[in-house]
Amino acid sequence: MADKLVTIAQYENYIEAEMAKQLLADYGIEAVVTGENTANVYSGLPALSNIELQTLENQAQQALKNPGS
């Protein structure tokens, strides 16, 4: 059975989310950023900017131990 994606962090800024994603990649942890389109459309409105950093469930604990998440 395939592992599901879980949210490990939320951001109001797309760039910060991408930086955290890259930091996780440096540790060998694959992650994705979701919600960037909403953030672009509603920039400046944090309540509507729901940017999430997600990783596979089996890597979530390791990702949460690393800085940036």
Legacy VTK file of the C-alpha trace (Angstrom):
# vtk DataFile Version 3.0
C-alpha trace
ASCII
DATASET POLYDATA
POINTS 69 float
0.000 0.000 0.000
1.317 3.444 -0.912
2.261 5.848 1.832
0.078 8.931 2.109
1.174 12.560 2.291
0.930 14.311 5.641
1.267 17.995 6.452
4.283 18.746 8.628
4.189 22.560 8.522
2.087 25.491 7.342
3.380 28.791 6.018
2.000 32.174 5.068
4.883 32.755 2.657
5.510 30.523 -0.362
9.232 31.299 -0.426
9.688 30.154 3.186
7.885 26.911 2.373
10.125 26.290 -0.630
13.227 26.982 1.466
12.066 24.437 4.063
11.402 21.941 1.274
14.941 22.402 -0.048
16.403 21.982 3.429
14.555 18.684 3.797
15.839 17.626 0.368
19.365 18.281 1.650
18.635 15.634 4.305
17.271 13.219 1.691
13.630 13.787 2.602
11.221 14.309 -0.276
8.554 16.941 0.306
6.004 18.940 -1.655
4.556 22.408 -1.180
0.816 22.777 -1.728
-1.357 25.865 -1.870
1.081 28.085 -3.758
-1.565 29.067 -6.321
-3.911 30.261 -3.597
-1.069 32.214 -2.032
-0.317 33.925 -5.338
-3.939 34.900 -5.934
-4.562 36.065 -2.373
-1.139 37.462 -1.521
-1.205 39.677 1.521
-4.157 37.818 3.043
-2.618 35.228 5.386
-5.981 33.746 6.362
-6.465 32.682 2.748
-2.861 31.662 2.126
-2.825 28.056 3.240
0.603 26.877 2.126
1.486 23.442 3.418
4.705 21.478 3.443
3.935 17.785 3.057
6.007 14.642 3.081
5.358 10.937 3.022
3.931 9.633 6.271
6.909 7.305 6.795
9.317 10.285 6.594
7.285 12.740 8.691
8.994 12.069 12.031
12.446 12.434 10.470
11.351 15.636 8.707
10.048 17.155 11.937
13.440 16.565 13.599
15.209 18.651 10.945
15.344 22.441 11.072
13.115 24.390 8.738
9.994 22.328 9.098
LINES 1 70
69 0 1 2 3 4 5 6 7 8 9 10 11 12 13 14 15 16 17 18 19 20 21 22 23 24 25 26 27 28 29 30 31 32 33 34 35 36 37 38 39 40 41 42 43 44 45 46 47 48 49 50 51 52 53 54 55 56 57 58 59 60 61 62 63 64 65 66 67 68
